[in-house]
Amino acid sequence: MITSSAPTRIDLAGGTLDIWPLYLFFENPPTLNAAINLYATVELKPRRDQRIVVQSRDLNLKADFPSSNAFPDRHPLGLILKTVKFYAPETGMELTTQCQALAGSGIGGSSALNIALHGALNVLTGRRYSKSQQLEIAKNIETQVISAPAGWQDYFPALYGGALAVQPGVSGVNFKRIPLALDEMTRRFVLCYTGKPRQSGINNWEVVKDALDGKKKTLGHLKKISQAALKMEEVLLNEPLERLAPVFAAEWRARKAIAPGISTPEMDRLIRSARKNGALSAKVCGAGGGGCVAFFVKEGRKGRVVEALKKQGAQVLDFRFVKRGLRVLTV
């Protein structure tokens, strides 16, 4: 039995600009994020025959194939099937996936699951792909499945853990660790889930097309996100954590301006309530339109913010920031 797990993340600033070629238009700003202990897990049990059984506990789906050659071109579990086919295992398997990130939460659950899957299959098949190679392969397979460019940022915390500055550039994409006190970060952040998002958040491919078409309004908003990301990196590396609040808020304003539907009335109500009870700033995670909201709160006010959100009917998630990334165990 091979068990593989990878953390999800909270994005702090710079998302959307991690998609090629957007970052090249803005002098390669970083994307800042941090891994959290809501994990995606893959359990893989080799079989003696060629049969491949795939089960997604999150989707409540199970598929059974005589071999990887029998995989259909399109399937609800397409990302898993394409990844298995890429690794071309010599034996069959029973593969079960599960993610603690709720559906559409915007905290990188699908990418964490993707990385966990690569970790397990890399061990099973003995391919010996490096972490950077697994990242590249995972991103390219996701692009095939979604038929649109995939960003870089979600794979880095899943692979490496901790707080990171993902650094795209002309010669490639790298990352830098940010030496934050993760326990303090945990005391200062609240994460709540508002439900599966509607189709009203940011459509990253539409943003890319608008930027390529030179639409000034979109480029202006992306420039503000770029500026917020650069300032966020400076704050996290050199300044007291308290100074994160206005940058977090500025990034959110610029992101909301690109697609006003990224925030639902329920989210706006939760943000107002949290601010009255000690939240300094808030930001919708991922593409928005539902999913999770992250709140940065005053020192010592986390409990009060949590209670205020619960009174509003929000589902507050119990989490902490973590140093660990991908972990693969063989039993």
C-alpha positions as CSV (number, residue, x, y, z in Angstrom):
1,M,0.0,0.0,0.0
2,I,1.3,3.4,-0.9
3,T,-0.2,6.4,0.9
4,S,0.5,9.9,-0.4
5,S,-0.7,13.3,1.0
6,A,-0.2,16.9,0.1
7,P,-1.4,20.1,1.8
8,T,-3.8,22.7,0.4
9,R,-3.0,26.4,0.8
10,I,-4.3,29.9,1.5
11,D,-3.3,32.4,-1.3
12,L,-2.1,35.7,0.1
13,A,-1.4,37.8,-3.0
14,G,-0.6,37.6,-6.7
15,G,-2.9,34.8,-7.8
16,T,-3.9,34.8,-11.5
17,L,-0.6,36.5,-12.4
18,D,1.0,33.1,-11.9
19,I,-0.5,32.0,-15.3
20,W,1.8,32.2,-18.3
21,P,2.3,34.7,-20.0
22,L,0.6,37.2,-17.6
23,Y,3.5,37.5,-15.2
24,L,5.8,38.5,-18.1
25,F,3.7,41.6,-18.7
26,F,4.3,42.9,-15.2
27,E,8.0,42.2,-14.6
28,N,7.4,38.8,-13.0
29,P,5.7,39.6,-9.7
30,P,5.7,36.8,-7.0
31,T,2.7,34.9,-5.9
32,L,2.5,34.5,-2.1
33,N,0.8,31.6,-0.4
34,A,1.2,29.2,2.6
35,A,0.4,25.5,3.1
36,I,-2.3,24.5,5.5
37,N,-3.1,21.2,7.2
38,L,-6.2,20.3,5.1
39,Y,-4.7,17.5,3.1
40,A,-5.4,15.7,-0.2
41,T,-4.7,12.0,0.2
42,V,-4.2,9.1,-2.3
43,E,-4.2,5.4,-1.3
44,L,-2.8,3.1,-3.9
45,K,-2.8,-0.7,-3.7
46,P,-1.1,-2.6,-6.5
47,R,-3.0,-5.5,-8.1
48,R,-1.5,-8.7,-9.7
49,D,-3.6,-8.2,-12.8
50,Q,-4.1,-5.2,-15.1
51,R,-7.4,-4.0,-13.7
52,I,-7.6,-0.4,-12.5
53,V,-10.2,0.6,-9.9
54,V,-10.5,4.3,-9.1
55,Q,-12.6,5.7,-6.4
56,S,-13.1,9.4,-5.4
57,R,-14.6,9.6,-2.0
58,D,-15.3,13.3,-2.4
59,L,-17.3,12.9,-5.6
60,N,-18.8,9.5,-4.5
61,L,-17.7,8.0,-7.8
62,K,-16.1,4.7,-8.6
63,A,-14.8,3.5,-11.9
64,D,-13.5,0.1,-12.9
65,F,-11.4,-0.6,-16.0
66,P,-9.8,-3.8,-17.3
67,S,-6.6,-1.8,-18.0
68,S,-5.4,1.7,-18.7
69,N,-5.9,1.1,-22.4
70,A,-9.7,1.0,-21.7
71,F,-9.8,4.6,-20.3
72,P,-12.3,6.8,-22.1
73,D,-11.3,10.1,-23.6
74,R,-13.6,12.0,-21.3
75,H,-14.6,11.0,-17.8
76,P,-15.6,12.8,-14.5
77,L,-12.3,11.4,-13.1
78,G,-10.4,12.5,-16.1
79,L,-7.5,14.1,-14.3
80,I,-6.8,10.9,-12.3
81,L,-7.1,8.7,-15.4
82,K,-4.8,10.9,-17.5
83,T,-2.2,10.9,-14.8
84,V,-2.3,7.1,-14.4
85,K,-2.0,6.7,-18.1
86,F,1.0,9.0,-18.3
87,Y,2.8,6.9,-15.7
88,A,2.0,3.7,-17.6
89,P,2.1,1.3,-14.6
90,E,3.0,-2.3,-15.4
91,T,0.4,-3.6,-13.0
92,G,-3.2,-2.8,-12.1
93,M,-4.2,-0.9,-9.0
94,E,-6.9,0.1,-6.6
95,L,-6.7,3.8,-6.2
96,T,-8.7,5.9,-3.7
97,T,-8.6,9.7,-3.4
98,Q,-10.0,12.1,-0.8
99,C,-9.5,15.7,0.0
100,Q,-10.2,17.6,3.2
101,A,-10.8,20.8,1.2
102,L,-14.5,21.2,0.6
103,A,-15.9,21.4,-2.9
104,G,-15.0,24.7,-4.6
105,S,-13.4,26.1,-1.5
106,G,-10.7,27.9,-3.5
107,I,-7.8,26.6,-1.4
108,G,-6.1,24.5,-4.0
109,G,-7.7,21.1,-3.3
110,S,-7.5,19.8,-6.8
111,S,-3.9,20.7,-7.2
112,A,-3.0,19.1,-3.9
113,L,-4.7,16.0,-5.0
114,N,-2.9,16.1,-8.3
115,I,0.5,16.3,-6.5
116,A,-0.4,13.6,-4.1
117,L,-1.4,11.4,-7.0
118,H,2.0,12.0,-8.7
119,G,3.8,11.2,-5.5
120,A,2.1,7.8,-5.3
121,L,2.5,6.9,-8.9
122,N,6.1,8.1,-9.0
123,V,6.9,5.6,-6.3
124,L,4.8,2.8,-7.7
125,T,6.3,3.0,-11.2
126,G,9.9,3.9,-10.1
127,R,10.0,6.8,-12.5
128,R,12.2,8.8,-10.2
129,Y,10.9,12.2,-11.4
130,S,12.2,15.0,-9.3
131,K,9.8,17.4,-7.5
132,S,10.3,20.0,-10.1
133,Q,9.5,17.5,-12.9
134,Q,6.4,16.3,-11.1
135,L,5.2,19.9,-10.8
136,E,5.7,20.5,-14.5
137,I,4.0,17.3,-15.5
138,A,1.0,17.9,-13.1
139,K,0.5,21.4,-14.5
140,N,0.6,20.2,-18.1
141,I,-1.8,17.4,-17.5
142,E,-4.2,19.7,-15.7
143,T,-4.0,22.1,-18.7
144,Q,-5.0,19.2,-21.0
145,V,-8.0,18.3,-18.7
146,I,-9.4,21.8,-18.3
147,S,-8.5,23.0,-21.8
148,A,-7.1,26.3,-20.5
149,P,-3.7,27.4,-19.1
150,A,-3.1,26.3,-15.5
151,G,-1.3,28.6,-13.1
152,W,1.8,27.6,-11.2
153,Q,1.1,28.7,-7.6
154,D,-1.0,25.8,-6.2
155,Y,1.6,23.1,-6.9
156,F,4.4,24.7,-4.9
157,P,2.8,24.6,-1.4
158,A,1.5,21.1,-2.1
159,L,5.0,19.9,-3.0
160,Y,7.1,21.9,-0.6
161,G,4.9,23.2,2.3
162,G,5.5,26.3,4.4
163,A,5.1,29.9,3.4
164,L,6.3,30.6,-0.1
165,A,7.0,33.3,-2.7
166,V,6.5,31.6,-6.1
167,Q,8.8,33.4,-8.5
168,P,8.0,33.2,-12.2
169,G,10.6,34.6,-14.6
170,V,11.9,34.6,-18.2
171,S,14.2,31.6,-17.5
172,G,11.6,29.5,-15.6
173,V,9.6,29.4,-12.4
174,N,11.2,29.0,-9.0
175,F,10.2,29.7,-5.4
176,K,11.6,31.2,-2.2
177,R,10.8,30.2,1.3
178,I,9.5,32.9,3.6
179,P,10.7,32.4,7.2
180,L,7.4,33.2,8.9
181,A,6.4,32.1,12.4
182,L,3.6,29.7,11.3
183,D,2.1,29.4,14.8
184,E,1.7,33.2,14.9
185,M,0.2,33.2,11.4
186,T,-2.3,30.5,12.6
187,R,-3.3,32.7,15.5
188,R,-4.0,35.6,13.2
189,F,-6.0,33.9,10.4
190,V,-9.6,32.6,10.2
191,L,-10.9,30.6,7.3
192,C,-14.6,30.0,6.7
193,Y,-16.4,28.2,4.0
194,T,-19.5,29.7,2.4
195,G,-20.5,27.0,0.0
196,K,-19.7,25.7,-3.5
197,P,-19.1,28.6,-5.8
198,R,-21.4,29.7,-8.5
199,Q,-20.1,30.6,-12.0
200,S,-19.5,34.2,-10.9
201,G,-15.9,34.3,-9.9
202,I,-12.9,35.2,-11.9
203,N,-12.6,33.2,-15.1
204,N,-8.8,33.2,-15.4
205,W,-8.8,32.3,-19.0
206,E,-11.0,35.3,-19.8
207,V,-8.6,37.5,-17.8
208,V,-5.7,36.1,-19.8
209,K,-7.5,36.8,-23.1
210,D,-8.4,40.3,-22.1
211,A,-4.8,41.0,-21.1
212,L,-3.6,39.6,-24.4
213,D,-6.1,41.8,-26.2
214,G,-4.6,44.8,-24.4
215,K,-7.8,45.8,-22.5
216,K,-6.7,48.7,-20.4
217,K,-9.2,48.1,-17.6
218,T,-8.1,44.5,-17.0
219,L,-4.4,45.5,-17.3
220,G,-4.9,48.2,-14.8
221,H,-6.5,45.9,-12.2
222,L,-3.7,43.3,-12.8
223,K,-1.1,46.0,-12.3
224,K,-2.6,46.7,-8.8
225,I,-2.6,43.0,-8.0
226,S,1.1,42.9,-9.1
227,Q,1.9,45.9,-6.8
228,A,0.1,44.3,-3.9
229,A,2.0,41.0,-4.4
230,L,5.4,42.9,-4.4
231,K,4.4,44.8,-1.2
232,M,3.1,41.6,0.4
233,E,6.5,39.9,-0.2
234,E,8.3,42.9,1.4
235,V,6.0,42.9,4.4
236,L,6.3,39.1,5.0
237,L,10.1,39.3,4.7
238,N,10.9,42.5,6.6
239,E,8.0,44.0,8.5
240,P,5.8,43.3,11.5
241,L,2.9,40.9,10.6
242,E,0.4,43.7,11.5
243,R,1.4,45.5,8.3
244,L,0.0,42.6,6.2
245,A,-3.6,43.9,6.8
246,P,-3.7,46.9,4.3
247,V,-1.9,44.9,1.6
248,F,-4.3,42.0,2.0
249,A,-7.2,44.4,1.7
250,A,-5.6,46.2,-1.4
251,E,-5.1,42.8,-3.2
252,W,-8.8,42.0,-2.5
253,R,-10.0,45.3,-3.9
254,A,-8.1,44.9,-7.1
255,R,-9.2,41.3,-7.5
256,K,-12.9,42.2,-6.9
257,A,-12.6,45.0,-9.5
258,I,-11.7,42.5,-12.2
259,A,-14.9,40.5,-11.5
260,P,-17.4,42.0,-9.1
261,G,-19.2,38.7,-8.9
262,I,-16.2,37.1,-7.2
263,S,-17.9,38.1,-3.9
264,T,-21.4,37.0,-3.0
265,P,-23.8,39.0,-0.8
266,E,-23.2,36.3,1.8
267,M,-19.5,36.9,1.7
268,D,-19.9,40.7,2.0
269,R,-22.1,40.2,5.0
270,L,-19.6,37.9,6.7
271,I,-16.8,40.3,6.0
272,R,-18.7,43.2,7.6
273,S,-19.5,41.1,10.7
274,A,-15.9,39.9,11.0
275,R,-14.5,43.4,10.8
276,K,-16.8,44.6,13.5
277,N,-15.4,41.9,15.8
278,G,-11.7,42.2,15.2
279,A,-10.9,41.3,11.6
280,L,-8.5,43.7,10.0
281,S,-9.0,42.6,6.4
282,A,-10.4,39.8,4.4
283,K,-10.0,38.1,1.0
284,V,-11.9,35.5,-1.0
285,C,-9.7,32.5,-1.7
286,G,-9.1,31.4,-5.3
287,A,-11.5,32.4,-8.1
288,G,-14.3,33.3,-5.7
289,G,-18.1,33.4,-6.3
290,G,-18.4,31.2,-3.2
291,G,-15.9,28.9,-1.5
292,C,-13.7,30.2,1.3
293,V,-12.9,33.6,2.8
294,A,-9.7,34.2,4.7
295,F,-9.6,36.8,7.5
296,F,-6.6,38.5,9.0
297,V,-7.5,39.4,12.6
298,K,-6.1,41.5,15.4
299,E,-3.9,39.9,18.0
300,G,-6.1,38.1,20.5
301,R,-9.3,38.5,18.6
302,K,-9.5,35.3,16.6
303,G,-12.0,33.7,19.0
304,R,-14.3,36.6,18.8
305,V,-14.2,36.7,15.0
306,V,-14.9,32.9,14.9
307,E,-18.0,33.3,17.1
308,A,-19.3,36.2,15.0
309,L,-18.9,34.2,11.8
310,K,-20.6,31.2,13.3
311,K,-23.6,33.3,14.4
312,Q,-23.9,34.4,10.8
313,G,-24.2,30.7,9.8
314,A,-20.7,30.4,8.3
315,Q,-18.7,27.1,8.5
316,V,-15.4,28.0,10.2
317,L,-12.6,25.6,9.3
318,D,-10.2,24.4,11.9
319,F,-6.8,24.6,10.3
320,R,-3.2,25.6,10.9
321,F,-0.3,26.6,8.7
322,V,2.2,23.8,8.2
323,K,5.8,23.4,7.0
324,R,5.3,20.0,5.4
325,G,4.7,19.4,1.8
326,L,4.2,16.2,-0.2
327,R,4.6,13.0,1.9
328,V,4.7,9.5,0.4
329,L,4.6,6.4,2.7
330,T,4.9,2.7,1.7
331,V,3.5,0.1,4.0
